Amino acid sequence: MLTPEGEIEIDFKRDENYIWLCNVDSDSQEYEDLDIQVINQIKSWERLPEDFSRYWHEV
């Protein structure tokens, strides 16, 4: 984002769910079993809600 002062401001977020998703093989059954809405939510800026059941962490 360009600030009124002409400086560039970039926001970053570290998200363990996004890191996990990037490491799942898109040809795997694990990826196929994911709901597309969950994938889209992980990829969104808002990410998953804190109380969302992260069933892939339970394995």
MMTF fields as JSON, N, C-alpha, C and O atoms, coordinates in Angstrom:
{
  "mmtfVersion": "1.0.0",
  "mmtfProducer": "UNKNOWN",
  "numBonds": 235,
  "numAtoms": 236,
  "numGroups": 59,
  "numChains": 1,
  "numModels": 1,
  "chainsPerModel": [1],
  "groupsPerChain": [59],
  "chainIdList": ["A"],
  "bondAtomList": [4, 2, 8, 6, 12, 10, 16, 14, 20, 18, 24, 22, 28, 26, 32, 30, 36, 34, 40, 38, 44, 42, 48, 46, 52, 50, 56, 54, 60, 58, 64, 62, 68, 66, 72, 70, 76, 74, 80, 78, 84, 82, 88, 86, 92, 90, 96, 94, 100, 98, 104, 102, 108, 106, 112, 110, 116, 114, 120, 118, 124, 122, 128, 126, 132, 130, 136, 134, 140, 138, 144, 142, 148, 146, 152, 150, 156, 154, 160, 158, 164, 162, 168, 166, 172, 170, 176, 174, 180, 178, 184, 182, 188, 186, 192, 190, 196, 194, 200, 198, 204, 202, 208, 206, 212, 210, 216, 214, 220, 218, 224, 222, 228, 226, 232, 230],
  "bondOrderList": [1, 1, 1, 1, 1, 1, 1, 1, 1, 1, 1, 1, 1, 1, 1, 1, 1, 1, 1, 1, 1, 1, 1, 1, 1, 1, 1, 1, 1, 1, 1, 1, 1, 1, 1, 1, 1, 1, 1, 1, 1, 1, 1, 1, 1, 1, 1, 1, 1, 1, 1, 1, 1, 1, 1, 1, 1, 1],
  "groupList": [{"groupName": "MET", "atomNameList": ["N", "CA", "C", "O"], "elementList": ["N", "C", "C", "O"], "formalChargeList": [0, 0, 0, 0], "bondAtomList": [1, 0, 2, 1, 3, 2], "bondOrderList": [1, 1, 2], "singleLetterCode": "M", "chemCompType": "L-PEPTIDE LINKING"}, {"groupName": "LEU", "atomNameList": ["N", "CA", "C", "O"], "elementList": ["N", "C", "C", "O"], "formalChargeList": [0, 0, 0, 0], "bondAtomList": [1, 0, 2, 1, 3, 2], "bondOrderList": [1, 1, 2], "singleLetterCode": "L", "chemCompType": "L-PEPTIDE LINKING"}, {"groupName": "THR", "atomNameList": ["N", "CA", "C", "O"], "elementList": ["N", "C", "C", "O"], "formalChargeList": [0, 0, 0, 0], "bondAtomList": [1, 0, 2, 1, 3, 2], "bondOrderList": [1, 1, 2], "singleLetterCode": "T", "chemCompType": "L-PEPTIDE LINKING"}, {"groupName": "PRO", "atomNameList": ["N", "CA", "C", "O"], "elementList": ["N", "C", "C", "O"], "formalChargeList": [0, 0, 0, 0], "bondAtomList": [1, 0, 2, 1, 3, 2], "bondOrderList": [1, 1, 2], "singleLetterCode": "P", "chemCompType": "L-PEPTIDE LINKING"}, {"groupName": "GLU", "atomNameList": ["N", "CA", "C", "O"], "elementList": ["N", "C", "C", "O"], "formalChargeList": [0, 0, 0, 0], "bondAtomList": [1, 0, 2, 1, 3, 2], "bondOrderList": [1, 1, 2], "singleLetterCode": "E", "chemCompType": "L-PEPTIDE LINKING"}, {"groupName": "GLY", "atomNameList": ["N", "CA", "C", "O"], "elementList": ["N", "C", "C", "O"], "formalChargeList": [0, 0, 0, 0], "bondAtomList": [1, 0, 2, 1, 3, 2], "bondOrderList": [1, 1, 2], "singleLetterCode": "G", "chemCompType": "PEPTIDE LINKING"}, {"groupName": "ILE", "atomNameList": ["N", "CA", "C", "O"], "elementList": ["N", "C", "C", "O"], "formalChargeList": [0, 0, 0, 0], "bondAtomList": [1, 0, 2, 1, 3, 2], "bondOrderList": [1, 1, 2], "singleLetterCode": "I", "chemCompType": "L-PEPTIDE LINKING"}, {"groupName": "ASP", "atomNameList": ["N", "CA", "C", "O"], "elementList": ["N", "C", "C", "O"], "formalChargeList": [0, 0, 0, 0], "bondAtomList": [1, 0, 2, 1, 3, 2], "bondOrderList": [1, 1, 2], "singleLetterCode": "D", "chemCompType": "L-PEPTIDE LINKING"}, {"groupName": "PHE", "atomNameList": ["N", "CA", "C", "O"], "elementList": ["N", "C", "C", "O"], "formalChargeList": [0, 0, 0, 0], "bondAtomList": [1, 0, 2, 1, 3, 2], "bondOrderList": [1, 1, 2], "singleLetterCode": "F", "chemCompType": "L-PEPTIDE LINKING"}, {"groupName": "LYS", "atomNameList": ["N", "CA", "C", "O"], "elementList": ["N", "C", "C", "O"], "formalChargeList": [0, 0, 0, 0], "bondAtomList": [1, 0, 2, 1, 3, 2], "bondOrderList": [1, 1, 2], "singleLetterCode": "K", "chemCompType": "L-PEPTIDE LINKING"}, {"groupName": "ARG", "atomNameList": ["N", "CA", "C", "O"], "elementList": ["N", "C", "C", "O"], "formalChargeList": [0, 0, 0, 0], "bondAtomList": [1, 0, 2, 1, 3, 2], "bondOrderList": [1, 1, 2], "singleLetterCode": "R", "chemCompType": "L-PEPTIDE LINKING"}, {"groupName": "ASN", "atomNameList": ["N", "CA", "C", "O"], "elementList": ["N", "C", "C", "O"], "formalChargeList": [0, 0, 0, 0], "bondAtomList": [1, 0, 2, 1, 3, 2], "bondOrderList": [1, 1, 2], "singleLetterCode": "N", "chemCompType": "L-PEPTIDE LINKING"}, {"groupName": "TYR", "atomNameList": ["N", "CA", "C", "O"], "elementList": ["N", "C", "C", "O"], "formalChargeList": [0, 0, 0, 0], "bondAtomList": [1, 0, 2, 1, 3, 2], "bondOrderList": [1, 1, 2], "singleLetterCode": "Y", "chemCompType": "L-PEPTIDE LINKING"}, {"groupName": "TRP", "atomNameList": ["N", "CA", "C", "O"], "elementList": ["N", "C", "C", "O"], "formalChargeList": [0, 0, 0, 0], "bondAtomList": [1, 0, 2, 1, 3, 2], "bondOrderList": [1, 1, 2], "singleLetterCode": "W", "chemCompType": "L-PEPTIDE LINKING"}, {"groupName": "CYS", "atomNameList": ["N", "CA", "C", "O"], "elementList": ["N", "C", "C", "O"], "formalChargeList": [0, 0, 0, 0], "bondAtomList": [1, 0, 2, 1, 3, 2], "bondOrderList": [1, 1, 2], "singleLetterCode": "C", "chemCompType": "L-PEPTIDE LINKING"}, {"groupName": "VAL", "atomNameList": ["N", "CA", "C", "O"], "elementList": ["N", "C", "C", "O"], "formalChargeList": [0, 0, 0, 0], "bondAtomList": [1, 0, 2, 1, 3, 2], "bondOrderList": [1, 1, 2], "singleLetterCode": "V", "chemCompType": "L-PEPTIDE LINKING"}, {"groupName": "SER", "atomNameList": ["N", "CA", "C", "O"], "elementList": ["N", "C", "C", "O"], "formalChargeList": [0, 0, 0, 0], "bondAtomList": [1, 0, 2, 1, 3, 2], "bondOrderList": [1, 1, 2], "singleLetterCode": "S", "chemCompType": "L-PEPTIDE LINKING"}, {"groupName": "GLN", "atomNameList": ["N", "CA", "C", "O"], "elementList": ["N", "C", "C", "O"], "formalChargeList": [0, 0, 0, 0], "bondAtomList": [1, 0, 2, 1, 3, 2], "bondOrderList": [1, 1, 2], "singleLetterCode": "Q", "chemCompType": "L-PEPTIDE LINKING"}, {"groupName": "HIS", "atomNameList": ["N", "CA", "C", "O"], "elementList": ["N", "C", "C", "O"], "formalChargeList": [0, 0, 0, 0], "bondAtomList": [1, 0, 2, 1, 3, 2], "bondOrderList": [1, 1, 2], "singleLetterCode": "H", "chemCompType": "L-PEPTIDE LINKING"}],
  "groupTypeList": [0, 1, 2, 3, 4, 5, 4, 6, 4, 6, 7, 8, 9, 10, 7, 4, 11, 12, 6, 13, 1, 14, 11, 15, 7, 16, 7, 16, 17, 4, 12, 4, 7, 1, 7, 6, 17, 15, 6, 11, 17, 6, 9, 16, 13, 4, 10, 1, 3, 4, 7, 8, 16, 10, 12, 13, 18, 4, 15],
  "groupIdList": [1, 2, 3, 4, 5, 6, 7, 8, 9, 10, 11, 12, 13, 14, 15, 16, 17, 18, 19, 20, 21, 22, 23, 24, 25, 26, 27, 28, 29, 30, 31, 32, 33, 34, 35, 36, 37, 38, 39, 40, 41, 42, 43, 44, 45, 46, 47, 48, 49, 50, 51, 52, 53, 54, 55, 56, 57, 58, 59],
  "secStructList": [7, 5, 7, 6, 6, 1, 7, 5, 7, 7, 7, 7, 7, 7, 7, 2, 2, 2, 2, 2, 2, 2, 2, 1, 7, 6, 6, 1, 2, 2, 2, 2, 6, 1, 7, 2, 2, 2, 2, 2, 2, 2, 2, 1, 1, 1, 7, 1, 7, 6, 6, 1, 7, 7, 4, 4, 4, 7, 7],
  "xCoordList": [0.849, 0.0, 0.909, 1.939, 0.506, 1.244, 0.626, -0.563, 1.433, 0.937, 0.862, 1.458, 0.13, 0.063, 1.445, 1.637, 2.389, 3.752, 4.58, 5.736, 3.995, 4.709, 5.543, 6.343, 5.365, 6.098, 5.262, 4.034, 5.935, 5.25, 5.121, 6.095, 3.911, 3.649, 3.113, 2.123, 3.756, 3.357, 3.024, 3.816, 1.849, 1.452, 1.727, 1.452, 2.266, 2.524, 1.834, 1.681, 1.421, 0.885, 1.544, 1.7, 1.919, 2.405, 1.236, 0.665, 0.888, -0.263, 0.118, 0.434, 0.083, 0.464, -0.433, 0.034, -1.704, -2.605, -2.238, -2.313, -1.841, -1.428, -0.129, 0.021, 0.792, 2.05, 1.762, 2.332, 0.866, 0.492, -0.117, 0.254, -1.064, -1.741, -0.756, -0.891, 0.221, 1.227, 2.089, 2.67, 2.17, 2.989, 2.212, 2.802, 0.892, 0.077, 0.124, -0.118, 0.432, 0.461, -0.938, -1.869, -1.093, -2.419, -2.996, -4.18, -2.179, -2.665, -2.978, -3.351, -2.827, -3.015, -4.479, -5.29, -4.792, -6.135, -6.434, -7.568, -5.43, -5.595, -6.105, -7.007, -5.517, -5.952, -7.347, -8.184, -7.598, -8.918, -10.019, -11.156, -9.696, -10.684, -11.021, -12.007, -10.216, -10.475, -11.65, -11.784, -12.474, -13.58, -13.008, -12.142, -13.489, -12.981, -13.184, -12.385, -14.232, -14.459, -13.377, -12.974, -12.91, -11.825, -10.542, -9.818, -10.263, -9.075, -9.127, -8.149, -10.27, -10.407, -10.277, -9.71, -10.792, -10.689, -9.238, -8.78, -8.518, -7.099, -6.325, -5.438, -6.652, -5.947, -6.348, -5.639, -7.464, -7.932, -7.104, -6.411, -7.182, -6.463, -6.986, -6.221, -8.296, -8.895, -8.479, -8.469, -8.137, -7.737, -8.891, -10.042, -8.569, -9.602, -9.88, -8.98, -11.12, -11.415, -10.638, -10.319, -10.34, -9.572, -10.252, -9.574, -11.583, -12.3, -12.621, -13.371, -12.063, -12.304, -11.583, -10.434, -12.262, -11.657, -10.634, -10.989, -9.386, -8.31, -8.021, -7.038, -8.898, -8.839, -7.553, -7.176, -6.879, -5.634, -4.504, -3.492, -4.63, -3.618, -3.786, -2.897, -4.922, -5.211, -4.634, -4.658, -4.121, -3.609, -2.235, -1.647],
  "yCoordList": [-1.154, 0.0, 1.236, 1.269, 2.231, 3.48, 4.45, 4.756, 4.93, 5.862, 7.273, 7.543, 8.183, 9.571, 10.251, 11.205, 9.743, 10.305, 9.751, 10.137, 8.846, 8.262, 7.049, 6.588, 6.525, 5.332, 4.092, 4.154, 2.98, 1.711, 0.977, 0.845, 0.494, -0.262, -1.631, -1.728, -2.679, -4.047, -4.786, -4.79, -5.413, -6.225, -7.696, -8.18, -8.388, -9.817, -10.535, -9.993, -11.76, -12.624, -13.99, -14.514, -14.547, -15.934, -16.78, -16.549, -17.754, -18.588, -20.055, -20.514, -20.784, -22.207, -23.032, -23.987, -22.676, -23.418, -23.225, -24.166, -22.01, -21.734, -22.474, -23.043, -22.46, -23.191, -24.676, -25.32, -25.216, -26.627, -26.889, -27.853, -26.028, -26.216, -26.199, -26.985, -25.322, -25.234, -26.493, -26.784, -27.23, -28.443, -29.713, -30.788, -29.599, -30.767, -30.937, -29.991, -32.13, -32.445, -32.309, -32.966, -31.457, -31.207, -32.428, -32.445, -33.444, -34.694, -35.758, -36.879, -35.411, -36.396, -36.514, -35.624, -37.625, -37.827, -36.822, -36.363, -36.489, -35.515, -34.176, -33.561, -33.743, -32.49, -32.65, -31.757, -33.763, -34.026, -34.035, -33.66, -34.454, -34.527, -33.166, -33.038, -32.161, -30.833, -30.168, -30.252, -29.525, -28.748, -27.484, -26.828, -27.144, -25.974, -24.695, -23.765, -24.64, -23.455, -23.326, -22.217, -24.456, -24.432, -23.949, -23.126, -24.451, -24.023, -22.518, -21.807, -22.044, -20.615, -19.768, -18.676, -20.254, -19.5, -19.444, -18.408, -20.556, -20.575, -19.574, -18.884, -19.493, -18.596, -17.137, -16.249, -16.88, -15.498, -14.746, -15.36, -13.421, -12.597, -12.84, -12.789, -13.107, -13.31, -14.631, -14.764, -15.599, -16.941, -17.665, -17.238, -18.763, -19.536, -18.929, -18.374, -19.035, -18.561, -19.376, -20.542, -18.761, -19.444, -20.729, -21.698, -20.741, -21.909, -22.953, -23.892, -22.8, -23.757, -25.066, -25.059, -26.183, -27.492, -27.796, -28.014, -27.807, -28.104, -29.597, -30.053, -30.319, -31.786, -32.352, -33.471, -31.642, -32.132, -32.087, -32.759, -31.328, -31.294, -32.451, -32.724, -33.116, -34.196, -35.525, -36.498, -35.576, -36.832, -37.124, -38.145],
  "zCoordList": [0.0, 0.0, 0.0, 0.673, -0.759, -0.803, 0.192, 0.113, 1.123, 2.143, 1.56, 0.517, 2.231, 1.762, 1.681, 0.927, 2.468, 2.447, 1.295, 1.121, 0.504, -0.632, -0.28, -1.094, 0.923, 1.342, 1.063, 1.01, 0.889, 0.655, 1.975, 2.717, 2.27, 3.49, 3.098, 2.372, 3.572, 3.244, 4.532, 5.475, 4.572, 5.717, 5.416, 4.318, 6.392, 6.283, 7.426, 8.52, 7.156, 8.202, 8.074, 6.971, 9.183, 9.192, 9.65, 10.716, 8.841, 9.156, 8.998, 7.9, 10.114, 10.09, 9.167, 8.547, 9.07, 8.189, 6.722, 5.932, 6.358, 4.988, 4.666, 3.584, 5.603, 5.41, 5.218, 4.337, 6.055, 5.92, 4.553, 3.884, 4.123, 2.847, 1.685, 0.747, 1.739, 0.676, 0.591, -0.455, 1.686, 1.705, 1.38, 1.267, 1.229, 0.873, -0.636, -1.386, -1.069, -2.506, -3.08, -2.614, -4.092, -4.673, -5.373, -5.71, -5.595, -6.195, -5.146, -5.491, -3.87, -2.806, -2.392, -2.649, -1.75, -1.219, -0.114, 0.027, 0.656, 1.733, 1.177, 1.746, 0.068, -0.556, -1.147, -1.011, -1.791, -2.387, -1.335, -1.624, -0.132, 0.954, 1.562, 2.288, 1.272, 1.818, 1.104, -0.117, 1.87, 1.316, 0.67, 1.249, -0.52, -1.229, -0.417, -0.522, 0.382, 1.222, 2.288, 2.638, 2.8, 3.782, 3.109, 3.67, 1.924, 1.179, 0.928, 1.158, 0.458, 0.17, 1.427, 1.382, 2.537, 3.792, 4.269, 4.752, 4.132, 4.51, 3.653, 4.156, 2.375, 1.461, 1.616, 1.143, 2.265, 2.404, 3.448, 4.26, 3.42, 4.395, 5.802, 6.765, 5.931, 7.248, 7.885, 9.109, 7.052, 7.505, 8.191, 8.11, 8.865, 9.556, 10.93, 11.559, 11.391, 12.749, 13.785, 13.554, 14.913, 15.964, 16.445, 16.783, 16.477, 16.998, 15.926, 16.19, 14.718, 13.65, 13.963, 14.404, 13.733, 13.979, 12.885, 11.727, 13.268, 12.309, 12.357, 12.94, 11.737, 11.791, 11.196, 11.543, 10.332, 9.75, 10.76, 10.56, 11.829, 12.88, 13.87, 14.677, 13.796, 14.735, 14.285, 15.039, 13.076, 12.53, 13.043, 12.686]
}
